[in-house]
Amino acid sequence: MRVMQLEAPGTALRLVERAVPEPGPGEVLVEVAACGVCRTDLHVVDGELPPVRSPIVPGHEVVGRVAALGAGAAGLALGQRVGVPWLGHTCGTCPYCRSGRENLCDAPGFTGWTRDGGYADYVVADAAYAFPLPDAYDDIAAAPLLCAGLIGWRTLRLAGEGRRLGIYGFGAAAHIVAQIAHWQGREVFAFTRPGDSGAQAFARRLGVHWVGGSDEAPPEPLDAALVFAPVGTLVPTALRAIAKGGIVVLGGIHMSDIPSFPYRILWEERVVRSVANLTRQDGVELLALAPRVPIRTETVPYPLEQANRALDDLRAGRLAGAAVLVTGN
């Protein structure tokens, strides 16, 4: 099989051939049709997430069909279409897993970081973290739901039910969250890189209430703000934009350092909280909700061999929506 593997942080991925792996107990082999390109992949490739194993195959928005079942793999059938997300394994025994907080597992596995991911023709996945996908989406359209959608959904839920919602960083996750929030009857305020006319036009096309640069104040105080851009300086900016009792939710796994800020902008019961990974329930909820909204993912397909170009386009902010690698399987 073909894989695009990372051999050292900060280097380009290399196309190599490997033997097709065999699934172990409780695992499935998935023949990959498409794999989304996520900003977390950039953090792995660029070394902002410290390397855990080398070489590693990135990719955690995986769409494909079950090609083989390992011993004891339950709940899935050969040929079934599934999606494989970032959180790829949990221990099931730690206090977090036992209390319904498996996203905080003490011994997790992460697709495309601690275990090989979907920039490949085949990937092995934990059967418990391979989600059946709704028929309403083709392979390319479904891929962004597996991280941009799932993490966006969890971020939105943790923001509460406020009506005025700010989104900082208008990329793949934001374009999904904005559609859900609009369907819920909320007003969405989109903040982009200053002067990024492409991202602002993209946000307007999705029907947001207001669009501006991240250096601008919204026309009225926000009830909550979601920060998807990995820029720590946006945290005090978002705090200044929310009303008393408002919530700022940080939706990424990596962020540059947050600068010091005056207590005054946190006071009056404002909250800053992070999002870590996902739970299987998040997956069940989002994949059931997506066709009801309906969420329309905007994608730019690339052949698997062009993974480096897709990453460069994401890094440079040249994408509206989500890049998706296509294997041809």
Backbone torsions as a table, in degrees:
resi	resn	phi	psi	omega
1	MET	NA	158.7	175.9
2	ARG	-91.4	140.1	171.3
3	VAL	-137.5	150.6	169.9
4	MET	-104.6	104.9	-171.6
5	GLN	-110.9	148.4	175.4
6	LEU	-96.4	121.5	-177.1
7	GLU	-100.3	-21.9	175.7
8	ALA	-158.9	139.3	-180.0
9	PRO	-57.1	141.1	178.7
10	GLY	86.2	1.0	178.3
11	THR	-109.5	164.4	177.5
12	ALA	-71.8	150.8	173.4
13	LEU	-67.2	150.6	-179.5
14	ARG	-120.3	133.0	177.3
15	LEU	-79.7	120.4	179.2
16	VAL	-135.5	165.8	174.5
17	GLU	-106.5	140.4	177.8
18	ARG	-135.7	162.2	170.8
19	ALA	-69.6	145.8	175.6
20	VAL	-65.7	126.7	-177.3
21	PRO	-74.3	162.6	176.4
22	GLU	-107.5	137.8	179.0
23	PRO	-72.3	140.5	175.9
24	GLY	-89.1	-172.0	178.7
25	PRO	-56.6	131.7	179.0
26	GLY	76.0	7.5	-176.9
27	GLU	-114.5	164.8	173.2
28	VAL	-129.9	150.3	169.9
29	LEU	-94.5	127.0	-178.9
30	VAL	-112.2	125.4	171.6
31	GLU	-82.2	114.7	-170.3
32	VAL	-78.5	131.2	172.3
33	ALA	-100.5	-39.2	-177.7
34	ALA	-153.0	152.9	176.6
35	CYS	-146.2	122.1	178.3
36	GLY	-67.7	154.9	177.8
37	VAL	-107.7	114.2	-171.4
38	CYS	-110.2	156.0	178.0
39	ARG	-61.8	-28.7	175.7
40	THR	-63.2	-33.1	173.6
41	ASP	-58.7	-40.1	176.5
42	LEU	-61.4	-41.2	179.7
43	HIS	-62.8	-35.9	177.0
44	VAL	-69.5	-49.4	-176.6
45	VAL	-64.4	-40.0	-177.2
46	ASP	-83.1	-3.8	177.6
47	GLY	82.7	9.4	177.5
48	GLU	-72.9	-27.1	163.8
49	LEU	-98.0	121.3	-173.4
50	PRO	-59.9	138.3	-178.6
51	PRO	-62.3	137.8	-180.0
52	VAL	-104.8	-37.2	176.4
53	ARG	-146.0	153.7	-178.0
54	SER	-145.0	133.4	-3.7
55	PRO	-74.0	163.8	177.8
56	ILE	-134.4	144.7	174.9
57	VAL	-98.8	115.4	179.6
58	PRO	-71.6	178.3	171.9
59	GLY	109.8	119.0	-176.8
60	HIS	-140.2	23.7	170.6
61	GLU	-121.9	67.5	-165.5
62	VAL	-96.4	132.1	174.8
63	VAL	-125.1	129.2	178.6
64	GLY	-171.0	-167.3	-179.2
65	ARG	-122.0	145.5	-178.8
66	VAL	-66.8	119.7	-178.1
67	ALA	-103.0	-21.5	178.5
68	ALA	-159.9	149.5	179.7
69	LEU	-112.7	129.7	172.5
70	GLY	-78.2	167.7	-179.8
71	ALA	-57.9	128.7	175.7
72	GLY	79.1	3.0	177.2
73	ALA	-68.4	120.0	-172.5
74	ALA	-116.1	153.3	171.3
75	GLY	87.4	-2.4	-179.2
76	LEU	-130.2	158.5	-178.5
77	ALA	-127.8	154.4	175.4
78	LEU	-56.5	135.3	179.5
79	GLY	85.2	-8.4	-178.9
80	GLN	-70.8	139.3	178.7
81	ARG	-84.4	130.5	-175.7
82	VAL	-136.9	162.0	172.2
83	GLY	-119.7	141.6	-178.4
84	VAL	-118.8	121.0	-174.8
85	PRO	-98.2	-174.4	-179.0
86	TRP	-59.5	-54.4	177.8
87	LEU	-74.7	109.2	-171.3
88	GLY	-106.7	-6.8	-180.0
89	HIS	-168.7	143.9	170.9
90	THR	-135.8	158.5	-172.8
91	CYS	-75.6	-30.8	-179.5
92	GLY	79.7	-3.1	-174.6
93	THR	-122.0	-17.9	-177.4
94	CYS	-72.5	166.1	-178.8
95	PRO	-57.7	-32.9	-179.5
96	TYR	-70.3	-45.9	178.0
97	CYS	-61.8	-39.8	-176.6
98	ARG	-72.8	-15.7	-178.8
99	SER	-109.1	19.3	176.9
100	GLY	77.6	16.1	179.8
101	ARG	-116.8	50.7	-175.6
102	GLU	-62.6	-19.5	175.7
103	ASN	-63.3	-17.0	179.1
104	LEU	-107.1	17.5	-177.0
105	CYS	-46.4	141.5	179.7
106	ASP	-74.9	-19.0	-178.0
107	ALA	-136.3	63.9	-174.8
108	PRO	-84.3	164.8	168.0
109	GLY	-121.7	140.0	-176.2
110	PHE	-120.5	125.5	179.9
111	THR	-65.3	125.3	178.8
112	GLY	83.1	6.4	177.0
113	TRP	-134.1	-57.7	176.8
114	THR	-99.5	-16.1	175.7
115	ARG	-138.1	147.9	-174.9
116	ASP	-57.0	142.2	-176.3
117	GLY	-109.4	-154.1	-164.1
118	GLY	-97.2	7.9	172.9
119	TYR	-78.8	63.9	-170.8
120	ALA	-166.2	168.5	175.8
121	ASP	-76.6	-29.0	179.6
122	TYR	-140.2	152.3	174.8
123	VAL	-145.3	145.1	174.0
124	VAL	-94.8	132.5	-177.4
125	ALA	-131.4	149.2	169.5
126	ASP	-64.8	125.7	-177.5
127	ALA	-59.1	-28.9	-179.9
128	ALA	-71.0	-17.9	-179.7
129	TYR	-118.5	35.1	171.4
130	ALA	-120.4	108.0	-170.7
131	PHE	-93.2	128.3	169.2
132	PRO	-57.9	139.3	-173.8
133	LEU	-105.9	146.1	178.6
134	PRO	-67.9	144.2	-178.6
135	ASP	-68.3	-14.8	-176.2
136	ALA	-66.9	-13.8	-175.4
137	TYR	-118.7	134.2	170.9
138	ASP	-76.7	177.8	-172.0
139	ASP	-60.9	-44.5	-177.3
140	ILE	-67.9	-44.9	-178.9
141	ALA	-65.7	-30.4	-178.0
142	ALA	-75.0	-28.6	-171.4
143	ALA	-55.1	-48.4	-178.0
144	PRO	-63.1	-19.7	178.0
145	LEU	-64.4	-24.0	-171.4
146	LEU	-76.8	-13.2	172.3
147	CYS	-141.7	-58.1	176.7
148	ALA	-52.8	-41.0	178.6
149	GLY	-73.0	-49.4	-175.4
150	LEU	-66.4	-47.8	179.8
151	ILE	-69.2	-37.1	175.7
152	GLY	-60.7	-41.9	179.5
153	TRP	-64.4	-44.8	179.3
154	ARG	-64.7	-40.5	178.4
155	THR	-61.5	-43.5	179.3
156	LEU	-63.7	-43.5	-179.7
157	ARG	-61.5	-40.9	-177.7
158	LEU	-73.6	-9.6	178.5
159	ALA	-84.0	-6.8	-179.2
160	GLY	84.2	-163.7	-171.6
161	GLU	-111.5	20.6	-179.4
162	GLY	-59.4	151.3	-174.2
163	ARG	-80.5	-39.0	-177.1
164	ARG	-97.7	114.3	-171.4
165	LEU	-119.2	121.3	175.3
166	GLY	-96.0	141.9	177.0
167	ILE	-127.0	118.7	179.2
168	TYR	-102.2	117.6	-176.1
169	GLY	95.8	96.8	-170.8
170	PHE	-103.6	80.4	178.6
171	GLY	-119.5	-140.7	-173.1
172	ALA	-62.7	-48.3	-179.1
173	ALA	-65.6	-43.5	-176.5
174	ALA	-62.5	-37.4	-175.4
175	HIS	-71.5	-22.6	174.2
176	ILE	-81.1	-46.8	-179.8
177	VAL	-60.1	-40.3	-178.8
178	ALA	-60.5	-38.4	179.2
179	GLN	-67.3	-40.8	178.3
180	ILE	-65.3	-46.0	-178.4
181	ALA	-61.9	-41.3	177.6
182	HIS	-62.3	-43.1	178.2
183	TRP	-61.7	-33.0	178.1
184	GLN	-78.7	-4.2	179.1
185	GLY	88.2	18.2	179.6
186	ARG	-91.4	162.7	172.0
187	GLU	-98.2	128.8	-177.4
188	VAL	-107.3	128.6	176.1
189	PHE	-110.9	115.9	-173.7
190	ALA	-100.7	128.3	178.5
191	PHE	-115.4	125.4	-178.8
192	THR	-117.5	176.8	169.4
193	ARG	-56.3	138.2	179.9
194	PRO	-54.3	129.6	177.0
195	GLY	80.1	3.9	-179.2
196	ASP	-81.5	86.1	-174.7
197	SER	-66.6	-31.5	179.0
198	GLY	-64.5	-47.7	179.2
199	ALA	-65.6	-36.2	-179.9
200	GLN	-68.9	-37.6	176.5
201	ALA	-66.7	-38.7	177.3
202	PHE	-60.1	-45.7	179.5
203	ALA	-63.4	-43.0	179.6
204	ARG	-63.1	-37.3	-179.3
205	ARG	-62.9	-26.4	178.9
206	LEU	-86.4	2.0	173.2
207	GLY	81.9	28.4	179.6
208	VAL	-69.3	160.4	-175.3
209	HIS	-74.9	-35.7	-176.0
210	TRP	-153.6	145.8	178.7
211	VAL	-132.8	136.2	176.0
212	GLY	-160.1	177.8	175.7
213	GLY	-79.2	158.7	-180.0
214	SER	-68.0	-10.6	175.8
215	ASP	-91.0	4.7	-179.4
216	GLU	-105.9	151.2	173.3
217	ALA	-88.5	143.7	177.0
218	PRO	-68.4	158.1	-178.2
219	PRO	-68.6	-16.3	175.5
220	GLU	-148.9	155.6	-177.9
221	PRO	-60.7	144.5	-179.6
222	LEU	-91.8	151.4	172.9
223	ASP	-81.6	-29.7	179.7
224	ALA	-157.0	157.3	177.4
225	ALA	-136.3	134.5	175.2
226	LEU	-107.0	128.9	-179.2
227	VAL	-111.9	107.5	177.5
228	PHE	-99.7	-24.5	176.9
229	ALA	-68.7	136.3	-176.2
230	PRO	-82.2	50.8	-170.8
231	VAL	-121.3	107.6	-174.7
232	GLY	-61.4	-28.7	-179.3
233	THR	-66.5	-15.1	179.0
234	LEU	-75.9	-15.6	-178.2
235	VAL	-66.0	-53.8	175.7
236	PRO	-64.2	-30.7	175.7
237	THR	-60.6	-46.4	180.0
238	ALA	-67.0	-37.4	177.7
239	LEU	-60.4	-39.2	179.6
240	ARG	-69.0	-21.2	-176.2
241	ALA	-89.3	-15.0	-174.7
242	ILE	-96.4	154.7	179.2
243	ALA	-77.8	172.3	175.0
244	LYS	-55.4	137.3	-179.0
245	GLY	77.2	4.4	-177.7
246	GLY	-76.5	167.6	-175.1
247	ILE	-126.4	135.1	170.7
248	VAL	-110.8	121.8	-177.8
249	VAL	-114.2	127.5	-178.2
250	LEU	-97.9	114.6	-168.5
251	GLY	-95.3	5.8	-176.8
252	GLY	-109.8	162.1	177.5
253	ILE	-84.5	-20.0	-179.8
254	HIS	-134.5	142.4	177.3
255	MET	-150.4	145.0	173.1
256	SER	-64.2	164.8	-174.1
257	ASP	-57.9	139.8	176.5
258	ILE	-85.2	124.4	-179.8
259	PRO	-72.5	160.4	175.0
260	SER	-64.3	151.7	179.8
261	PHE	-147.9	157.5	-177.7
262	PRO	-69.2	142.0	179.3
263	TYR	-57.7	-27.5	-176.5
264	ARG	-55.7	-34.4	-176.6
265	ILE	-82.8	-10.6	174.2
266	LEU	-96.4	-26.6	-176.9
267	TRP	-58.9	173.8	-177.1
268	GLU	67.4	36.0	171.4
269	GLU	62.8	30.2	168.5
270	ARG	-73.2	154.3	-174.0
271	VAL	-131.0	138.7	168.5
272	VAL	-118.4	128.0	178.9
273	ARG	-143.5	155.6	179.8
274	SER	-105.7	164.7	173.9
275	VAL	-114.0	130.8	178.3
276	ALA	-119.5	110.0	169.9
277	ASN	62.4	-140.5	-176.6
278	LEU	-157.4	167.7	170.0
279	THR	-114.2	162.9	176.7
280	ARG	-61.8	-31.6	178.1
281	GLN	-64.6	-36.6	174.2
282	ASP	-56.5	-43.1	-179.9
283	GLY	-64.0	-45.4	179.3
284	VAL	-60.0	-45.4	-177.1
285	GLU	-65.3	-49.2	-175.2
286	LEU	-66.2	-42.3	-177.5
287	LEU	-70.3	-24.9	173.5
288	ALA	-78.6	-35.1	-177.1
289	LEU	-74.9	-36.5	-171.3
290	ALA	-51.4	-48.4	-179.8
291	PRO	-70.4	-19.8	-178.9
292	ARG	-76.8	-33.8	-174.4
293	VAL	-60.1	-48.4	-17.0
294	PRO	-84.5	143.6	174.3
295	ILE	-74.4	131.6	174.1
296	ARG	-113.8	108.7	179.2
297	THR	-80.4	139.5	175.7
298	GLU	-103.1	125.0	-170.7
299	THR	-131.5	155.1	172.8
300	VAL	-126.0	109.2	-176.5
301	PRO	-81.4	146.4	174.9
302	TYR	-135.1	144.5	170.1
303	PRO	-62.5	151.8	-179.6
304	LEU	-50.3	-41.1	-176.5
305	GLU	-64.9	-15.3	-178.9
306	GLN	-101.3	28.3	179.7
307	ALA	-58.3	-38.3	-179.4
308	ASN	-64.8	-38.3	177.8
309	ARG	-66.3	-40.6	178.1
310	ALA	-61.7	-42.5	178.0
311	LEU	-64.4	-40.7	178.8
312	ASP	-63.8	-40.4	179.4
313	ASP	-65.2	-38.7	176.8
314	LEU	-66.5	-44.8	-178.6
315	ARG	-60.4	-37.5	-176.3
316	ALA	-87.0	-1.9	179.5
317	GLY	73.7	27.6	-177.9
318	ARG	-90.3	3.8	-174.8
319	LEU	-106.2	140.6	166.7
320	ALA	-111.1	111.5	-173.5
321	GLY	98.2	-140.6	-170.9
322	ALA	-128.6	137.1	170.6
323	ALA	-78.5	142.2	179.3
324	VAL	-136.9	127.0	174.5
325	LEU	-84.1	138.0	-177.3
326	VAL	-120.5	127.8	-176.2
327	THR	-88.0	-25.6	-173.1
328	GLY	89.4	1.4	177.9
329	ASN	-74.7	NA	NA
